[in-house]
Amino acid sequence: MLRRTMFAAALPRGAPLIAPLGAPLIAHAATRPEDLAGSGWTHGEYQGVRPARFTAGPDGAVRIEADGTGSFVRRRVSGVVQCLNWRWRVDLGPPATDVTRRGGDDRAIALAVGFAGFPPGAGAWARAQHAIAQGAAGSHILPRAVLIYIWGGTGAEPPRFYSPWLSGLGKVHPLRHARSQTGQWFDERRDLDADWRAAFGGDPPMLQEIAIGCDVDDTRSRLDARIERIRLSPC
């Protein structure tokens, strides 16, 4: 669990706020950059990568700006899985990359959902890798499994695949590829229960964390993107 996991050792210390289920995960009243922290978001950095810039916008939007950089913001959630809703857009982003391999796998946006329990098939090696990462993370309790929804890739990827960074504990869902229409909002809705069962099998654990990240350091690309209206709701 290294650089691009969003839950790795570079996470800042301290526990973020817990958002009630059914409430927007970004407060719609936020209008200033510092309001991201005020509504429970904590900024984290990938090891060895200069951080991107995350700022709050109208109607709960988060704007992401990067120039050969990458980082993420995370916040605590709790409760049982529901449907995850959001909308996002990219005005300027990286070229298509092979997001199935480790290294060079830039993407404009990643929305990650962390779970409190391991997947049913998590073996001793995966658990040991998680324990190493947890030891480096200190007081921040790392999720034990992750579903990741990305805007990036070539469009030729399978509908879901294991993250090359997560030791078998994360599945990536490429929803929009790098050549998707820029400057246009796209609405998304994902049934987290169904996605968990398709990815790992068994009953999904409790929710633990949500993170928004970007990664354009390998291609040295510029990024201007937005994501908003992130909300958990009954399916």
Secondary structure, DSSP 8 states (H G I E B T S, - for coil): --GGGSSSTT--SS---EE-TTSBSS-TT--STTHHHHTT-EEEE-TTS---EEEE-GGG-EEEEEES-EEEEEEEE-SS--EEEEEEEEEE------TTSSSS--EEEEEEEEESS--TT--HHHHHHHHHHHHHHTTS---SEEEEEEE-S-S-S-SSEE-TTTTTSEEEEEEE-TTS-TT--EEEEEEHHHHHHHHT-S----EEEEEEEEE-TTTT-EEEEEEEEEEEE--
